[in-house]
Each structure stands twice: as C-alpha cells, then as structure tokens.
C-alpha cells in the first residue's frame, strides 16, 4: 500500500497537469478568436479598401512609402507598394495573378503583406503554454506555437481579445527574430482591425505602419484588374494548393577571394519560371558585397523543377538562404 504522502503528490501532480492543459486550451481559443476577429479577408466578409503609410527605419534616418489594397474576394484583389520611384504590384483575378516588379525590395513587400494578413500559426504547429507577459504595461495572455522551422508567440489583450504582438524566432538558417505589434483597433463590419503596426526585425530594418484609410466602400473599375504591361503571370494559389519549386541543379557559389570574413549569410528573393530558370533576383539580406555577388551569380545558373498549383505548372516566388564558410 502506498504511503498517504505519495498518493497526495500523485493527486497534486495530476491536478497541476490538468490545470496546465486547461490554461493551454483557453489560450489556444483566445489566439484563434483574436485572429478570426481581425480576419477582414474571411470567407463572406465584405470587400474593403485599405491605404497605409509606412516608414522604414535605417538607424537614425528613415525612408517613407505607401501601401494600398483593394479586396473583393480571395479571387479578386490588388496590392501595391511604392517607395520613391520604386513600385511592386500584385493583381489577382480568378485563378491567375500578375506581378509587376519595379525595384521594390520584396522583403519590404513581404513584411508589409504578412503584417496586414495577421496570419495564424502554421499548419501542424504544436502549442505550448507560456506565462502571461506584460506588453505595453498590460498583462497579456500569451501562447507559444512550435514548428520545425520556428517558434511563434502570440499575446492577446485581456479585455477586448485583440492580438497585441506576434513574435517569430527562426530555428534554422539565420535564426532571426521578428516582432510585430498591433494597436489602435477600429471596427470594420463584424471585425476589428489595427490602425497602427510595428514590424521589428532584429537583423534588418524595421517598419512603422499607420493605416490612413480602411473602408467597406469599394468601387474598382474593370480596368483596375487589367494585367499591366511587363507583368509576370502566376497562379493565384493558396499555400495548401501550391507545391513549391524543387532544385535539380544548384551548385554552391564560390567563396570570394577578396572576402573580409570567414563566413557569411546571404538571403535572396527570386522567381522560378515554368521553364525552371531563375529571374527577378533581389538581395533581401546582404552578407557583404563580395558574398552578395557570388551568391547572385550562382543562383542565376540554378535550375528547378517548376512549382505547381493544383497540378498545373506556374511561376513562383521563393526565398533562398546561402551560407558561406571558409
């Protein structure tokens, strides 16, 4: 027969574990509810127009830009980013999408669109209970989600249930951390959407974003969805429907003879066409001029098996991390 104190410890342990599981389930529900509350692109949600200004922080100086979006449905939408004379435009209509690339670094486009999308954890992510965390002087309910590639922490406002922060820390490659903060929510139909957003990347420039217009009054003309001259046709395809490109010839770049370091990381954005060749190569993270040149030269020669959307080949944008070691 077990001593009473052993029985007590077993019961106490089971009680603590049950309380922990209950807390985790409560936080999971809070996160899902917060994301649903701000999902202005949900099935059946009304169309909207959104306009925002943003500032890219470069140390003490900054560069200004604008973001605009017209959303009719998942099958018809327009997104545009301008920074000075540079412009990046995406237009979707039906199963097709067109990309016009006019020298906007795609890293800024991706940072902006991911911030506005307010997407949830990746499919298959495992939730982990975390302690409530103080965010801006408020004790927020937080929950961590783990995948093979990253850890994400979502913190929810205790009163109105809105998303306050999302922090993502990569497990592989650059192991960088990105924190996005949301504030000053405004009602749009049955949803709440933030007017102020702050995107902070510990390895890159940061963005301060302010929504100047968010309206359900949408009156786009048919010509607005006409593919612009010089644009690249792609598939308007969700992640679950897309099979990404796979490399069939990707030799490593040469280590630069004039390198000033023994190792470096270069991150590139590029398009893989239906012919498997690369184009529209952009430097999204520099490893130093000599390393950048060698990385771009190598990628220009790479060959891929093209991406497919529901079995049909399509051009696709991918990111590539290239590590150099002496």
C-alpha positions in Angstrom: 0.0 0.0 0.0 1.4 3.4 -1.0 2.0 6.0 1.8 -0.5 8.8 2.0 2.0 11.4 1.1 2.8 9.6 -2.2 -0.9 9.5 -3.0 -1.2 13.2 -2.2 1.8 14.0 -4.5 0.3 12.0 -7.3 -3.1 13.7 -7.0 -1.4 17.1 -6.8 0.7 16.3 -9.9 -2.4 15.3 -11.8 -4.2 18.5 -10.7 -1.4 20.7 -11.8 -1.2 18.9 -15.2 -4.9 19.3 -15.7 -4.8 23.0 -14.8 -1.9 23.5 -17.2 -3.8 21.7 -20.0 -6.9 23.8 -19.3 -4.8 27.0 -19.4 -3.3 26.0 -22.7 -6.7 25.2 -24.2 -8.1 28.6 -23.0 -5.1 30.4 -24.6 -5.5 28.5 -27.9 -9.1 29.6 -28.0 -8.1 33.2 -27.3 -5.5 33.2 -30.1 -7.9 31.7 -32.6 -10.6 34.1 -31.6 -8.3 37.1 -31.9 -7.2 36.1 -35.4 -10.8 35.5 -36.5 -11.8 38.9 -35.1 -9.2 40.6 -37.3 -9.6 38.4 -40.4 -11.1 41.0 -42.8 -10.4 38.6 -45.6 -12.5 35.8 -44.2 -14.9 33.9 -46.5 -18.1 36.0 -46.8 -16.5 39.2 -45.3 -17.4 42.4 -47.2 -15.0 44.0 -49.7 -12.7 46.7 -48.4 -10.1 49.3 -49.4 -7.1 49.9 -47.3 -4.4 52.6 -47.6 -1.4 53.0 -45.3 1.8 54.9 -45.0 5.0 53.4 -43.5 8.5 54.4 -42.6 11.5 52.2 -43.0 13.9 52.8 -40.1 17.6 52.9 -41.2 19.3 53.6 -37.9 18.6 57.3 -37.3 17.2 58.0 -40.7 14.1 56.7 -42.5 12.5 56.1 -45.9 8.8 56.6 -46.5 6.4 54.5 -48.6 2.8 53.7 -49.2 0.7 50.5 -49.2 -2.7 50.1 -50.8 -5.0 47.2 -51.1 -8.4 46.6 -52.7 -10.0 43.4 -51.7 -13.1 42.0 -53.4 -12.6 38.3 -52.6 -9.8 35.8 -52.5 -10.2 35.5 -56.2 -10.1 39.3 -56.9 -7.7 41.7 -55.2 -5.0 44.3 -55.8 -1.9 45.1 -53.6 0.6 47.8 -54.3 3.7 49.1 -52.5 5.6 52.2 -53.6 8.9 53.6 -52.2 10.0 56.7 -54.0 10.1 55.8 -57.7 10.1 52.0 -57.0 6.9 50.0 -57.2 5.7 46.5 -56.7 2.2 45.5 -57.7 0.2 42.2 -57.5 -3.2 41.8 -59.2 -5.3 38.7 -58.8 -8.4 37.7 -60.9 -9.8 34.3 -60.8 -7.1 31.6 -60.8 -4.4 34.0 -62.2 -2.2 36.6 -60.6 0.2 39.1 -62.1 3.3 40.6 -60.6 4.9 43.8 -61.7 8.4 44.3 -60.2 9.8 47.8 -60.4 12.7 47.6 -58.0 10.9 47.5 -54.6 12.9 45.2 -52.4 10.5 42.2 -52.0 11.5 41.9 -48.4 9.5 45.1 -47.7 6.5 43.8 -49.7 6.6 40.5 -47.8 6.9 42.3 -44.4 4.0 44.6 -45.2 1.7 41.9 -46.6 2.4 39.5 -43.8 1.8 42.2 -41.2 -1.6 43.1 -42.7 -2.6 39.5 -43.2 -2.3 38.8 -39.5 -1.9 35.1 -40.3 -2.1 32.4 -37.7 0.3 29.6 -36.8 1.5 27.2 -39.5 -0.5 24.0 -40.1 0.7 21.3 -37.7 2.2 23.8 -35.2 2.2 22.5 -31.6 1.0 24.9 -28.9 3.0 25.4 -25.6 1.7 27.2 -22.6 3.6 30.3 -21.6 3.2 32.7 -18.7 1.2 35.9 -19.1 3.5 38.6 -20.3 3.4 42.4 -19.8 3.0 44.1 -23.2 2.9 47.9 -23.0 2.1 47.8 -19.3 -0.8 45.3 -19.9 -0.7 41.7 -18.6 -1.4 39.8 -21.9 -2.3 36.2 -22.3 0.3 34.5 -24.4 0.7 31.2 -26.2 3.7 29.7 -28.0 3.5 27.5 -31.1 6.4 25.4 -32.3 7.2 24.1 -35.8 10.3 22.5 -37.2 11.4 25.9 -38.6 10.3 28.5 -36.0 8.8 29.3 -32.6 5.9 31.8 -32.6 4.4 33.6 -29.5 1.0 35.3 -29.7 -0.1 37.7 -27.0 -3.7 38.7 -26.6 -5.3 41.7 -25.0 -7.2 40.6 -21.8 -10.2 42.9 -22.3 -11.1 43.2 -26.0 -9.4 39.9 -27.2 -7.4 41.6 -29.9 -3.9 40.5 -31.0 -1.2 42.7 -29.3 2.0 41.1 -30.5 3.3 38.2 -32.6 7.0 37.2 -32.2 8.6 34.7 -34.5 12.1 33.2 -33.9 13.6 31.1 -36.6 15.1 27.7 -35.6 17.2 27.2 -38.7 19.4 29.3 -41.0 19.5 33.0 -39.9 17.8 32.3 -36.6 16.5 35.9 -36.7 13.6 37.2 -34.6 10.7 39.3 -35.9 8.2 41.0 -33.6 5.0 42.6 -34.9 2.9 44.8 -32.6 -0.7 45.9 -33.3 -2.6 48.8 -31.7 -5.5 51.3 -32.0 -8.1 48.8 -33.4 -11.1 50.1 -35.4 -14.3 48.3 -36.4 -14.9 47.2 -39.9 -18.2 45.3 -40.3 -18.0 42.4 -37.7 -14.3 42.7 -37.4 -11.7 44.8 -35.6 -8.5 45.9 -37.5 -5.5 47.8 -36.2 -4.6 51.3 -37.3 -1.0 51.1 -36.0 1.5 48.4 -36.6 5.2 48.0 -35.8 7.3 45.4 -37.6 10.7 44.9 -35.9 13.3 42.5 -37.4 16.5 42.2 -35.2 18.6 41.5 -38.3 17.0 44.1 -40.8 15.3 47.4 -41.0 12.1 48.0 -39.1 8.8 49.3 -40.3 6.4 51.7 -38.6 3.0 51.5 -40.3 -0.1 53.7 -40.0 -3.4 52.9 -41.7 -4.8 56.1 -43.1 -8.0 54.6 -44.7 -10.0 51.5 -44.1 -13.4 51.4 -45.7 -16.0 49.0 -47.0 -16.8 51.4 -49.8 -15.2 49.8 -52.8 -15.8 50.8 -56.4 -13.0 49.4 -58.6 -13.2 49.7 -62.3 -12.8 46.7 -64.6 -9.6 48.3 -65.9 -8.1 48.2 -62.4 -7.7 44.4 -62.8 -6.1 44.5 -66.3 -2.6 43.0 -66.2 -0.1 45.8 -66.5 2.4 45.7 -69.3 5.6 43.9 -68.4 4.0 41.9 -65.6 4.7 38.2 -64.8 1.7 35.8 -64.9 1.5 33.4 -62.0 -1.2 31.3 -60.3 -3.5 32.8 -57.7 -2.9 29.9 -55.4 -3.2 29.3 -51.7 -0.3 27.7 -49.8 -2.2 24.4 -49.3 -2.7 24.2 -53.1 0.8 25.1 -54.1 3.7 22.6 -54.5 6.9 24.8 -54.4 9.8 24.5 -56.9 12.5 21.9 -56.2 16.1 22.4 -57.2 17.6 20.0 -59.8 20.9 21.9 -60.3 22.1 24.2 -57.6 25.9 24.1 -57.2 27.3 26.1 -54.3 28.7 29.5 -55.0 32.4 30.1 -54.9 33.9 31.6 -51.8 35.0 35.1 -52.8 38.8 35.5 -52.9 38.5 39.1 -51.5 36.3 38.1 -48.7 36.8 40.0 -45.4 35.2 37.3 -43.3 35.4 33.5 -42.8 31.6 33.1 -43.1 28.5 35.0 -44.2 24.8 34.6 -44.9 23.1 36.0 -48.0 19.3 35.9 -48.4 17.8 36.3 -51.9 14.3 36.5 -53.3 13.8 35.2 -56.8 11.2 33.9 -59.3 11.3 30.4 -60.7 9.6 30.3 -64.0 7.7 27.5 -65.7 10.9 26.7 -67.6 12.7 26.1 -64.3 15.0 29.1 -64.7 15.5 32.0 -62.2 14.7 35.6 -62.7 13.9 38.8 -60.8 16.7 38.1 -58.3 16.7 40.5 -55.4 19.1 40.8 -52.4 17.0 40.8 -49.3 19.8 40.4 -46.8 23.4 41.2 -47.5 26.3 39.2 -46.3 28.8 41.7 -47.7 29.4 43.0 -51.2 31.8 40.2 -52.2 29.5 37.4 -50.9 26.4 39.0 -52.4 28.0 39.0 -55.9 28.9 35.3 -55.7 25.5 34.3 -54.4 23.6 36.1 -57.2 26.0 34.7 -59.8 25.4 31.1 -58.6 21.6 31.5 -58.4 21.4 32.8 -61.9 22.7 29.4 -63.1 20.4 27.3 -60.9 17.7 25.1 -62.4 14.4 24.0 -60.8 11.5 21.7 -61.3 8.7 24.3 -61.5 6.1 24.9 -58.9 2.6 23.5 -59.5 -0.8 24.8 -58.4 -3.4 22.0 -58.3 -1.2 20.1 -60.7 -0.6 22.9 -63.2 2.9 24.4 -63.6 3.3 28.0 -62.5 5.9 30.6 -61.9 6.6 31.1 -58.2 8.5 33.5 -55.8 10.8 31.8 -53.4 13.4 32.8 -50.8 16.9 31.3 -50.7 19.4 31.4 -47.9 23.0 30.9 -48.9 25.7 30.3 -46.2 29.4 30.8 -46.9 32.1 29.0 -44.9 35.8 29.2 -45.5 
